[in-house]
Amino acid sequence: MGTRMYSSSMYCIFALVMLWPHSRAQQSCGGSCNTLDDCAGQLICINGRCNDDPDVGTHICTGTSSGGSSSGGGSCPATSGNSDSCCASHSCHTSSCSPAVTSSTSAILTLNDFSQGGDGGAPSECDGKYHANTEKVVALSTGWYHGGSRCGRYITIRGNGRSTTAKVVDECDSQNGCDADHAGQPPCANNIVDGSAAVWKALGVSSSDSRYGYMSITWADA
C-alpha cells in the first residue's frame, strides 16, 4: 500500500513538471520579442526587437540615450553618400551609427516618395503603410532611427531660413540597399533626413531650386 502511494505521488509530480509551461528566456539587445515580458531588464519590445526604452532614457544597447552613435558612445562622423553605381560594383559604404543628436544636429535633407510605387520601395517600416506626398513625414538614417525608437515621433527641421516639424515613419537604411525593398537604391549615408515633398514645401524650397532633393539642414527631437 505504502509503495503504491509513493509511486503514484512521484508520477503526479513528474507529470506536473513536464506539463508546467516553460517560461521563455528573456532576450537581450536585438533579441526577437512579442511583448515587454520577452525583454530583459529595462529593455522594451520595439518592432519585434528588444531595445532601449526611449521614455526611460536607457542606453544599454546603443551607448547613447539620444539615438546617435551606436558604437558605445564614441564619436561617429558623418559618412559620404553612395553613388548609384556602387550597387553594380558591390562597393557601397555602410554604417551602423550616426552622429550624436543635439539641439541642432547637422544633416542632409533628401527627397523621398513614400507613396505606393514611389522611390521609397517597401511600405514605411514604422507602421507598414505608404504615405501621401502631402504628408510631412521623414525617414532617418539607421543610427538616428535608433531601432524604431523614434517611430511616430516628430522632429523639428530647420533649413532655408524656415522650420517645420515632420513625423518619423521609416528608416533610411545605412546598412542595406540595392534590393527591391530599397527600390534598388544604395545604402543611405549616416546623416540623412529623407523627407517627403511636403517637408520641402514647408521649408519653402521648390522643385526649381538647385538644392531641391539635397540640402544641408539641422534637426532636433521636437
N, C-alpha and C positions, 0 to 999 in steps of 0.2 A: 504493500500500500504506500509506504513512505517513498520507495524508489519510483513508483509510478507518478506520484505527485511531483517529485523532484524533476523527473523527465518532462512532465507537462509544463512545469514552470519555466524550465530552460528553453523549451520550444517556443513558448509565448514571448519570452524576452528576445530570442533570436529573430522571431518574426517581426517584432516591433522595430528592432534595429534596422532590419532590411527594408521595411516599409516606410520608415521615417524619412521625410523629404530632406535631401541633402541640400544645404544652402550653397548658392553659387559663390565661388571665390570672388572677393571684391577686386575690381580692376584698378590698376594704377593709370598714370597719364597715357592717354591714347588708346586705352583698352576699350573694347566694344561694350556697349551698355544699352539698356532699355529704360531703366528707372534710376532715380537717385541712389537707391539702395545698392545698385550694382557697382558704385564707385567708392573707393576707399577714402577715408578721412574727410577733408573739406572739398574734395573734388565733386563736380556735378556732371550730369549727363547732358552733353550738347551735341546735337546732330549725330547721335549714336556713338559718341566717343567721350570718355572721361576727360574732363579738362578743368582748368581753374574756374572758380566762381567769380565772375566779374563784379557781382554785388558785394561780395565779401572782400575782394581785392587780393586774393591769394595769388602767389606766383610760383607755385610748386612746379608746374610743368614748363613754364617759359622763362622763369627768372626775371620777369618784369610784370608789374600789375597794369601797365599801360598798353599791353599788346603790341610792343615794339619788337626788340630783338628777342629771338627765341634761342639764343646761344648761351644762356646762363647769365644774362645781364650785361654782357660785354657790348662794345660798340658794334654796330652793323652798318657799314657805309652803304650809301645808295649805289645800285648797280646800273650799268648802261643797258638800254633796251636791246632786244634781239632783232636782227633783220629777218624778213620772211624767208630768206634763203637758208637760214640755219637749219630749218626742218629737213631739207633735202640733203644737207651735208652732215646732219646729226651733230651739229656743233653749237647748239643752243646753250646759253648760260642759264643756270638755275640758282635759286636762293630760297632758303627756308626761313629767313629772318628779314626784318625791315628796320629802318632807322627808328630810334626811340620816339614815342609820341609825346609831344609837348603841347603847350597852349597855342603854338604856331608852328606846326610841322610842315616843313618844306616837302613838296610833292610835285608830280607831273599829272595834270588833268588830261585824260584822253577821252575819246568818244566811243560809246558802245551802244548798240541797238539791242535792247533787252526784250524786244518783241519776238514772237514766234517766226522763225525763218530769218531772223536778224543775225548779225555777226557775233552775237553772244553765244551761239551754239545751243547747248542744252538749257533747260529752264534754270532759273536762279536757284542757287544752292540753299539759300536760307529757307525758302518757302515752297520750292518745287514748282513755281509759277513763272509765266512770262509777264513782262510789264510793258505797258504802252510807253511810247517815246514822250508822251506828255507828262509822265510821272517823273518827279525828281528823285531818281534812285542812282545808287553807285555800287560798284564792286571795288573791293580793296585788295591790295597785294597780300600775299599769303601771311606774312608776319603781322600786318595790321588787321587782317581778317580774324586772326587770333583764334583759329579753331571754331569760328562761328560765334564767338562771344559778343560780337557787335551786331549780330543779326537783328534786324528790326529796330535798331537804334539810329539816331540821327547824328550827323556830323555837320559842323559849320565849315563852309568852304569860302575862302577869300581869294579873289583874283580880279584883275581888270578894274580895280578900284571899287568893287562891289563885294557883297557877301550874300550867301544863301545857305539854306540847310537842305540836306538830302538824306534819304533813308538807305541804310546798308542792306542790300538784298543778295549779294553774291560775292564770291572770291575771284579776284583777278589772279589766277594761279601762277605763282612764280616758280613752281617746281615741275609742272607738267604742261604739255601742249602738243601741237602738231597732229591732233587727232580729231575725230568727229565731235566729241564732247566740247572741244575748244574751237570748233569751226575751222580747223586746220591752222589756227594761229599759233605762233611760238609762245613759250612761257613769258609772262609779264616780267618787267623789271620789278624790283622790290620796293619801289617808291611811287606806285601808281594809284591814283584815284580815277577809276574808269566810270565816267558819268554819262547819263542819258542826255539826249538833245535838250530836254527841259532844263537840265542843270546849266548847260552852256547858255541857253536863252536867258535864264535868271541872272547870269553874270554879265549879260549884255554883249556876248560875243557871237556874231552871226557867222553863217557858213561862208560868207565872202571874206572874212577876216583871215589873214595868213596864219594866225595862231589857232584857228579852229581845228580841233582834234588833237592838239598837243600844246599845252600851255603851262607855264610854271605857276603854282598856286601855293597857298598854305591851308592847312585844315586842323581841326581840333574836335574832340568829342563835344557834342552840343549839351 
